[in-house]
Amino acid sequence: MGLLVDQINKSFGEVRVIKDLSMEVREGSIFGFLGANGAGKTTTMRMILDIIRPDSGKITWNGQNVNKVPRNRWGYLPEERGLYPKMIVEEQLLFLARLNGLSKQAAKKEMNEWFERFQINANRKKKVSDLSKGNQQKIQFLATVLHDPDILIMDEPFSGLDPVNASVLKEAFLEMHRRGKTIIFSTHQLEQVEEMCEDVLIINKGQSVVQGNVREVKRQHGRNVLRLKLDNDPQASWLDAIDGVQVTKRRQDYIEMQLSHGLNPNFILSEALRRGASVSRFEITDPSLTDIFIELVGSIALPDAPLSVPAAY
């Protein structure tokens, strides 16, 4: 059981934003929801939350239509800040937690634990507008989770965070996962999806282009990827002349290439040794989600949104 999105469609005026989109999110899993800007991620999230409704199709949580699921079962972190900028942090979090049915005592207990965890006790009496972007995002996360929802939907939660704050938020995600929460999040930082997510969906222009287990998506998509480092020939320009080899990166620590299905990676190793190269790295791997994403949607131009369509669709 879990979240089931079944053949949903959504249009704004003459613009069809979501087209026959289906997705399945297993209960208790971390699910990566990916797409270029304007692909329809935010619109889909808002339909899952029953903020707006699809023109056709249905969305259910454990077999129940989402419009029947109590609101306090959901936690939503929007891409744009959803906080009152001039309100004191502590007062705002208590207010939002109480709106979601939590007692004042329980809300304070949860809030104090998260303040300690995030090391932001010094900010509790400040206005949101006085905080750094990273600390504002931490407060936004607390507003999302204090009432202990079952399903967390997070739209670009890592946007604009420095590596330290991104790491703190990532660990918080994993903590919620250990508590059995279902987490759906969108991000453009695909390495985080590879690290955290079990399943993934990539959409383009409101349609699914690939969906499934992250490991299987990587294994089944594209060609073998070979990473090679030659200490005495770091550029290895001779690779460009081999049929079936497409060099995609030349870095200081390795050269990355895609090999056609008919080319044995050991041929590259043999050729390097034949040329007297000193091989310090030879690694056969799957394409990254970034590679898959760029191949599927990176070269597709998105249409300009007309004024009648919400800018964040």
C-alpha positions in Angstrom: 0.0 0.0 0.0 1.0 3.6 -0.3 0.3 6.5 -2.6 -1.2 5.7 -6.0 -1.5 8.4 -8.7 -3.6 6.9 -11.5 -3.7 8.5 -15.0 -4.2 12.1 -13.8 -4.5 15.1 -16.2 -4.5 18.8 -15.4 -4.9 21.8 -17.7 -4.7 25.6 -17.0 -6.8 27.2 -19.7 -5.5 25.9 -23.0 -2.3 24.6 -21.5 -2.2 20.9 -20.6 0.3 20.7 -17.8 -0.1 17.0 -16.7 -0.8 14.3 -19.2 -1.9 10.8 -18.1 0.6 10.7 -15.3 0.8 7.7 -13.0 3.1 6.9 -10.2 3.2 4.6 -7.2 5.0 5.4 -4.0 5.4 2.5 -1.5 4.5 3.3 2.1 7.6 4.0 4.2 9.9 4.7 1.2 11.9 7.7 0.0 10.8 8.6 -3.5 12.6 11.0 -5.9 10.3 13.1 -8.1 12.5 14.6 -10.8 12.0 16.9 -13.8 13.2 20.1 -15.4 11.8 23.4 -14.4 8.2 23.6 -15.7 7.9 19.8 -16.0 4.8 19.7 -13.7 6.3 18.6 -10.4 4.8 21.3 -8.2 1.4 20.9 -9.9 1.5 17.2 -9.2 2.5 17.7 -5.6 -0.4 20.2 -5.1 -2.8 17.6 -6.5 -1.5 14.9 -4.2 -2.1 17.3 -1.3 -5.6 18.1 -2.7 -4.8 21.8 -2.9 -5.9 21.6 -6.5 -7.7 18.7 -8.1 -7.0 16.8 -11.4 -9.3 17.2 -14.3 -9.4 13.4 -14.6 -7.8 10.4 -12.9 -7.5 9.7 -9.2 -5.0 9.9 -6.4 -5.3 7.6 -3.3 -3.4 6.9 -0.1 -3.7 3.4 1.1 -6.8 3.0 -1.0 -8.5 6.1 0.2 -9.0 9.2 -2.0 -6.6 11.9 -0.9 -9.5 14.4 -0.3 -10.7 12.0 2.5 -7.3 11.8 4.2 -7.1 14.0 7.3 -4.9 17.1 6.7 -2.6 16.4 9.6 -1.5 13.2 8.0 0.4 15.3 5.4 3.5 17.4 5.8 4.4 19.9 3.0 7.5 21.8 2.4 7.0 24.2 -0.6 9.7 25.4 -2.8 8.9 29.0 -2.0 9.0 29.9 1.7 5.7 29.3 3.4 6.4 31.1 6.7 5.4 34.4 8.1 8.6 36.5 7.9 7.8 38.9 10.7 6.6 36.3 13.2 8.8 35.0 16.0 10.2 31.5 15.1 9.0 29.8 18.3 5.5 31.3 18.2 5.1 30.5 14.5 6.1 26.8 14.9 3.7 26.4 17.9 0.9 28.1 16.0 1.3 25.8 13.0 1.6 22.7 15.1 -1.5 23.6 17.0 -3.4 24.1 13.7 -2.4 20.5 12.8 -3.9 19.1 16.0 -0.9 18.9 18.3 -1.2 20.0 22.0 0.9 22.9 23.1 2.9 20.6 25.4 3.6 18.0 22.7 4.5 20.7 20.2 7.0 22.3 22.6 8.6 18.9 23.4 9.0 18.1 19.6 10.2 21.7 18.9 12.8 21.6 21.7 14.2 18.3 20.5 14.6 19.6 16.9 16.1 22.9 18.0 18.8 20.9 19.8 19.3 18.6 16.8 19.6 21.5 14.4 21.6 23.6 16.8 19.4 26.6 16.3 18.3 27.3 19.9 19.7 30.8 19.6 17.1 31.5 16.8 13.9 30.6 18.6 13.1 34.2 19.7 14.1 35.7 16.3 11.9 36.7 13.4 12.1 34.4 10.4 13.2 37.4 8.2 16.3 37.8 10.4 17.6 34.3 9.8 20.0 33.1 7.1 18.5 31.2 4.2 19.8 27.9 5.6 18.3 28.5 9.0 15.0 29.6 7.4 14.9 26.2 5.5 15.5 24.4 8.8 12.5 26.2 10.3 10.4 25.4 7.2 11.4 21.7 7.7 10.3 21.8 11.4 7.0 23.4 10.4 6.6 20.4 8.1 7.3 17.6 10.6 6.4 18.8 14.1 2.9 17.4 13.9 4.3 14.0 13.1 2.7 13.4 9.6 2.7 10.1 7.8 3.5 11.5 4.4 6.1 14.2 3.7 6.1 16.0 0.4 9.0 18.3 -0.1 9.6 20.6 -3.1 13.3 21.4 -3.7 14.1 21.2 0.0 17.9 21.5 -0.6 17.7 24.5 -2.8 20.3 27.2 -1.9 21.7 25.3 1.1 25.4 25.1 1.7 27.0 21.7 2.1 26.8 21.7 5.9 23.1 22.6 6.0 22.4 20.2 3.2 24.0 17.4 5.2 22.0 18.3 8.3 18.8 18.3 6.4 19.7 15.0 4.7 20.2 13.3 8.0 16.9 14.7 9.2 15.3 13.1 6.1 16.9 9.7 7.0 15.7 10.1 10.6 12.1 10.5 9.4 12.6 7.5 7.1 13.7 5.4 10.1 10.5 6.5 11.8 8.5 4.9 9.0 7.5 8.1 7.2 6.8 8.1 3.4 8.9 10.9 1.8 8.4 12.3 -1.7 10.8 15.0 -2.7 11.9 16.9 -5.8 15.4 18.1 -6.3 17.9 19.1 -9.0 20.7 17.6 -7.0 20.5 14.2 -8.4 23.4 12.7 -6.4 21.2 13.1 -3.3 18.5 11.0 -5.0 21.0 8.3 -5.8 22.1 8.3 -2.1 18.7 8.4 -0.4 15.9 7.2 -2.7 14.7 3.7 -3.4 12.5 4.6 -6.3 12.4 7.5 -8.7 10.2 9.1 -11.4 11.4 11.5 -14.0 8.8 13.5 -15.8 9.0 15.8 -18.8 6.2 18.1 -20.0 3.8 16.5 -17.5 4.5 13.0 -18.7 6.4 10.1 -17.2 9.6 9.3 -19.1 11.2 6.7 -16.7 10.0 5.2 -13.3 11.2 2.5 -11.1 13.8 1.3 -8.6 16.9 3.6 -8.7 19.3 0.8 -9.1 17.3 -0.9 -11.8 16.8 2.3 -13.7 20.5 2.9 -13.8 21.3 -0.7 -14.8 18.7 -0.9 -17.5 19.3 2.5 -19.1 22.0 3.4 -21.5 25.4 1.8 -22.1 28.3 0.7 -19.8 30.2 3.5 -18.3 34.0 3.1 -17.9 36.2 5.3 -15.7 39.9 5.1 -16.4 42.9 6.9 -15.0 46.3 6.7 -16.7 49.1 8.3 -14.6 51.5 8.8 -17.5 48.8 9.7 -20.2 46.1 11.7 -18.4 44.3 12.8 -21.6 44.5 9.5 -23.5 43.5 11.2 -26.7 43.7 7.9 -28.5 40.4 6.9 -27.0 38.6 9.3 -29.3 39.6 7.2 -32.3 38.1 3.9 -31.0 34.7 2.9 -32.5 32.0 2.5 -29.8 33.8 4.8 -27.3 32.3 8.2 -26.4 34.4 10.2 -23.9 32.0 12.2 -21.7 34.4 13.6 -19.1 38.1 14.3 -18.8 38.9 15.1 -15.2 42.1 15.2 -13.2 41.2 12.1 -11.4 39.8 10.0 -14.3 38.4 9.9 -17.8 34.8 8.8 -18.1 33.4 7.2 -21.3 30.4 5.4 -22.5 30.9 2.1 -24.3 28.5 0.6 -26.9 27.0 -2.7 -25.9 29.2 -4.6 -28.3 32.5 -3.3 -26.9 34.2 -5.2 -24.1 35.6 -2.9 -21.5 38.7 -5.2 -21.2 39.6 -4.1 -24.8 40.2 -0.6 -23.5 42.4 -1.9 -20.7 44.4 -4.1 -23.1 44.8 -1.2 -25.4 46.0 1.1 -22.6 48.6 -1.5 -21.5 49.7 -2.1 -25.0 50.5 1.6 -25.3 52.6 1.4 -22.1 50.1 3.3 -19.9 50.3 3.2 -16.1 46.7 2.3 -15.1 45.7 3.4 -11.6 41.9 3.3 -12.0 39.7 1.0 -14.1 36.1 1.0 -13.0 33.0 -0.2 -14.8 29.8 1.3 -13.5 26.3 2.3 -14.4 25.3 5.7 -15.8 24.5 8.2 -13.1 21.0 9.6 -12.7 22.4 12.9 -13.9 23.5 11.3 -17.2 20.1 9.6 -17.6 18.3 12.9 -16.8 20.3 14.9 -19.3 19.8 12.3 -22.0 16.0 12.1 -21.4 15.1 15.7 -20.8 18.2 17.9 -21.0 18.0 18.7 -24.7 14.2 19.2 -24.8 13.2 22.8 -24.8 10.2 23.6 -22.5 7.5 26.0 -23.8 7.2 29.4 -22.3 4.3 29.5 -19.9 1.5 31.8 -20.8 0.4 34.4 -18.2 -2.7 32.4 -17.4 -0.7 29.4 -16.1 0.7 29.5 -12.5 4.4 30.3 -12.7 5.4 27.3 -10.5 3.6 24.6 -12.4 
